[in-house]
């Protein structure tokens, strides 16, 4: 990891819950043309 200095953080943690991660994975499947996998992610 690169040392960005003390003023590089806004003090807020970025968090992803499981539903957000599944949504992101489905979006990547769509981008790659795997619509069947994206639909399976959407229905899970």
Number of C-alpha atoms within 10 A of each C-alpha: 3 4 6 8 7 7 7 8 9 7 7 6 7 5 7 10 7 9 11 11 11 16 14 15 16 21 19 15 17 15 11 10 11 13 15 12 16 21 14 10 16 14 7 7
